[in-house]
Amino acid sequence: MTADKVVDIIEITAGARRSLLNGLEAATENGFTVARTKPFADGGHTLLAARYDNGFWIKNTDGLDRNATRRFVPGGTDSLWSGKFAKAITGPDAPWQEVLGHELEIVPLADPIKVKPGESLLVKVLFRGKPLPGAEVERGDGVTAMPENDIPRFTTDVDGVATIPIVQTGQHLIVIDHKVTPSATPDQAGTDMFVATLWFVR
């Protein structure tokens, strides 16, 4: 995570919105580089939202991923541009239902904090404001690494809604990737990769 690639990060409560971008800086936590805001008061009822420009990526002739365009790696393959969109719910009664207009967005259809283990959380996936059917939504905890084949995945229906079983308490990270070909910048990349996440603790 590079702080200056964060396009915006917003604190949303029932009564207000406030940008946390000013003062955002690089920091290290548990051996990972992170982007850290200035301290702010959180009453536990906040929706945090961010957009991140992950830039251009391409494999060079040795198969190594480089954060570059076709201009610098003319013989490269699997070129793409990547944009990321994140939401985090800090506690119950946060404005979880807010639709923020991110290009790719996960919108819960109930308060995720109040969904009990053994129940399911319904989420709607929107791409450029419209439901995205037939998309795979992944469920994890954002901490535990899992083999690719073991990651639980749930497919959105014709209305862009996925049913996510909640099987335990603790951290939950809902993730969706969506590729669009050709890229909006075809001279620099072949594909656009959009990634959206929704994080909460139940």
C-alpha positions as CSV (number, residue, x, y, z in Angstrom):
1,M,0.0,0.0,0.0
2,T,1.5,3.3,-1.1
3,A,-0.1,6.3,0.6
4,D,0.2,8.6,-2.5
5,K,-1.8,6.1,-4.6
6,V,-4.8,6.5,-2.3
7,V,-7.2,8.7,-4.3
8,D,-9.6,9.3,-1.5
9,I,-10.4,7.9,2.0
10,I,-13.7,9.0,3.6
11,E,-15.2,8.6,7.1
12,I,-19.0,8.3,6.8
13,T,-21.3,8.5,9.8
14,A,-25.1,8.9,10.0
15,G,-24.8,12.6,10.0
16,A,-21.6,13.6,8.1
17,R,-18.8,12.8,5.6
18,R,-15.2,13.8,6.2
19,S,-12.1,13.2,4.1
20,L,-9.2,11.6,5.9
21,L,-6.8,12.1,3.0
22,N,-4.9,15.1,4.5
23,G,-2.1,13.7,6.6
24,L,-2.2,10.2,5.2
25,E,1.3,8.7,5.3
26,A,3.2,5.5,4.9
27,A,3.7,3.4,8.1
28,T,4.6,-0.2,9.0
29,E,2.4,-2.7,10.8
30,N,3.3,-6.3,11.4
31,G,6.0,-6.1,8.8
32,F,3.7,-4.7,6.1
33,T,3.7,-1.2,4.6
34,V,0.4,0.5,5.1
35,A,-1.2,3.9,4.6
36,R,-2.2,5.5,7.9
37,T,-4.5,8.4,8.5
38,K,-4.2,10.9,11.3
39,P,-6.0,9.8,14.4
40,F,-9.8,10.4,14.4
41,A,-12.6,9.7,16.8
42,D,-14.6,6.6,15.9
43,G,-17.7,5.9,17.9
44,G,-17.9,2.4,16.4
45,H,-20.7,3.4,13.9
46,T,-18.6,4.4,10.9
47,L,-18.3,3.4,7.3
48,L,-14.8,4.0,5.9
49,A,-14.4,4.1,2.1
50,A,-11.4,4.4,-0.1
51,R,-10.3,4.3,-3.7
52,Y,-6.8,3.2,-4.7
53,D,-5.0,3.5,-8.1
54,N,-2.9,0.3,-8.2
55,G,-1.5,1.4,-11.5
56,F,-0.2,-0.6,-14.5
57,W,1.3,-4.1,-14.3
58,I,3.0,-6.3,-16.9
59,K,5.0,-9.5,-17.0
60,N,8.5,-9.1,-18.4
61,T,10.2,-11.7,-20.6
62,D,11.4,-13.5,-17.4
63,G,7.8,-13.8,-16.2
64,L,8.3,-11.2,-13.4
65,D,5.5,-8.8,-12.6
66,R,6.5,-5.2,-13.0
67,N,4.6,-2.0,-12.0
68,A,5.0,-0.6,-15.5
69,T,3.3,0.0,-18.8
70,R,3.9,-1.5,-22.3
71,R,6.0,1.6,-23.0
72,F,8.8,0.4,-20.6
73,V,8.3,-3.3,-21.2
74,P,7.5,-3.6,-24.9
75,G,7.9,-7.4,-25.0
76,G,5.8,-8.0,-21.9
77,T,2.6,-10.0,-21.5
78,D,-0.5,-10.0,-19.3
79,S,-0.6,-6.2,-19.1
80,L,-3.3,-4.6,-17.0
81,W,-4.4,-1.5,-15.1
82,S,-5.7,-2.1,-11.6
83,G,-8.1,0.0,-9.5
84,K,-9.2,-0.9,-6.0
85,F,-12.2,0.1,-4.0
86,A,-12.6,-0.6,-0.3
87,K,-15.2,-0.3,2.4
88,A,-14.8,-1.1,6.2
89,I,-17.6,-1.1,8.7
90,T,-16.4,-0.3,12.2
91,G,-19.5,-1.3,14.2
92,P,-23.3,-1.7,14.4
93,D,-25.6,0.9,12.8
94,A,-22.9,2.3,10.6
95,P,-24.4,3.6,7.3
96,W,-23.6,0.3,5.7
97,Q,-26.4,0.7,3.1
98,E,-24.6,3.8,1.4
99,V,-24.0,3.5,-2.3
100,L,-20.9,5.5,-3.0
101,G,-20.6,5.3,-6.7
102,H,-17.4,3.4,-6.8
103,E,-16.8,1.8,-10.2
104,L,-17.0,-1.7,-8.5
105,E,-18.9,-1.7,-5.2
106,I,-20.2,-4.3,-2.7
107,V,-23.4,-3.1,-1.0
108,P,-24.7,-5.2,1.9
109,L,-28.5,-5.6,2.0
110,A,-28.5,-5.9,5.8
111,D,-26.3,-4.7,8.6
112,P,-23.3,-7.2,8.4
113,I,-22.6,-6.7,12.1
114,K,-26.0,-8.1,13.0
115,V,-25.9,-11.2,10.8
116,K,-25.3,-14.2,13.2
117,P,-23.2,-17.3,12.4
118,G,-25.4,-19.8,10.7
119,E,-27.2,-17.0,8.9
120,S,-26.4,-15.5,5.5
121,L,-25.5,-12.0,4.4
122,L,-26.9,-10.8,1.1
123,V,-24.7,-8.4,-0.8
124,K,-25.3,-6.6,-4.1
125,V,-22.4,-6.1,-6.5
126,L,-22.6,-3.0,-8.7
127,F,-20.3,-2.3,-11.6
128,R,-20.6,1.3,-12.8
129,G,-23.8,1.6,-11.0
130,K,-25.5,-1.4,-12.4
131,P,-26.0,-5.0,-11.0
132,L,-23.2,-7.4,-12.0
133,P,-24.7,-10.9,-12.6
134,G,-22.6,-14.1,-12.7
135,A,-19.7,-12.7,-10.7
136,E,-17.8,-14.7,-8.1
137,V,-17.6,-13.2,-4.6
138,E,-15.0,-14.5,-2.2
139,R,-15.2,-14.8,1.6
140,G,-12.2,-14.8,3.9
141,D,-11.0,-13.0,7.0
142,G,-8.3,-10.8,5.5
143,V,-5.6,-12.5,7.6
144,T,-5.5,-16.3,7.0
145,A,-3.8,-17.3,3.7
146,M,-5.8,-20.0,1.9
147,P,-5.0,-22.2,-1.2
148,E,-6.7,-20.8,-4.2
149,N,-9.0,-23.8,-4.6
150,D,-10.1,-23.6,-0.9
151,I,-11.4,-20.0,-1.0
152,P,-15.2,-20.0,-0.5
153,R,-16.9,-18.4,-3.6
154,F,-20.5,-17.4,-4.2
155,T,-22.0,-16.3,-7.5
156,T,-24.2,-13.3,-8.0
157,D,-27.7,-13.9,-9.4
158,V,-29.4,-12.0,-12.3
159,D,-29.9,-9.0,-9.9
160,G,-26.2,-8.9,-8.9
161,V,-27.0,-10.4,-5.4
162,A,-24.7,-13.0,-3.8
163,T,-25.7,-15.0,-0.7
164,I,-22.7,-15.2,1.7
165,P,-23.0,-17.7,4.6
166,I,-21.6,-16.4,7.9
167,V,-20.0,-19.4,9.6
168,Q,-18.1,-17.9,12.5
169,T,-17.5,-14.8,14.5
170,G,-14.4,-12.6,13.9
171,Q,-13.1,-10.7,10.9
172,H,-14.8,-11.0,7.5
173,L,-13.4,-9.8,4.2
174,I,-15.7,-10.0,1.2
175,V,-13.8,-9.6,-2.2
176,I,-14.7,-9.4,-5.8
177,D,-12.4,-9.1,-8.9
178,H,-13.8,-8.0,-12.2
179,K,-11.8,-7.8,-15.5
180,V,-12.7,-5.7,-18.5
181,T,-11.1,-6.3,-21.9
182,P,-10.0,-4.2,-23.7
183,S,-8.5,-1.7,-21.3
184,A,-9.7,1.9,-21.4
185,T,-6.0,2.7,-22.1
186,P,-5.2,0.0,-24.7
187,D,-1.9,1.6,-25.7
188,Q,-0.6,0.9,-22.1
189,A,-2.5,-2.3,-21.0
190,G,-4.6,-5.1,-22.4
191,T,-7.1,-5.4,-19.5
192,D,-8.6,-3.3,-16.7
193,M,-8.8,-5.1,-13.3
194,F,-11.3,-3.8,-10.7
195,V,-11.2,-5.1,-7.1
196,A,-13.7,-4.2,-4.4
197,T,-13.7,-5.3,-0.8
198,L,-16.0,-5.1,2.2
199,W,-14.5,-5.6,5.7
200,F,-16.3,-6.0,9.0
201,V,-16.0,-7.8,12.3
202,R,-19.0,-10.0,13.5
